[in-house]
Amino acid sequence: MTRVLIADDERLFAEALELILGIDERIKVVATVGDGDAAVRLTSELQPDVVLMDLNMPGMDGFTATEAIVAAGGSTRVLILSGSADPNDIARAQRAGASAYLTKEKIAEDLVPQILAAAS
């Protein structure tokens, strides 16, 4: 089973992700957080396979949190989920070590396959 941590400060969006992922028996959401600091801390504690990371959150943003998670050297992969399709954001996410970058409008069709690919 692929263990997923959701990091997004938009509570309604995070809850929708939990519902989408909750119907797939191959995935288990282990935690949902609303800021980058909590994402880094809980990733260290829970060691999820994948973190779904928003970019714009209070406190530590998603870029910095991704860098911290990747620098910790574990096996956790970070997938960026963003409303932005800005090439600068995509390039910055890649430099931070993100495994993939998905825009929020593509989530319904691409999210589960991307999670499973990142975890394998």
Order of alpha helices (4+ residues) and beta strands (2+ residues): beta-alpha-beta-alpha-beta-alpha-beta-alpha-beta-alpha
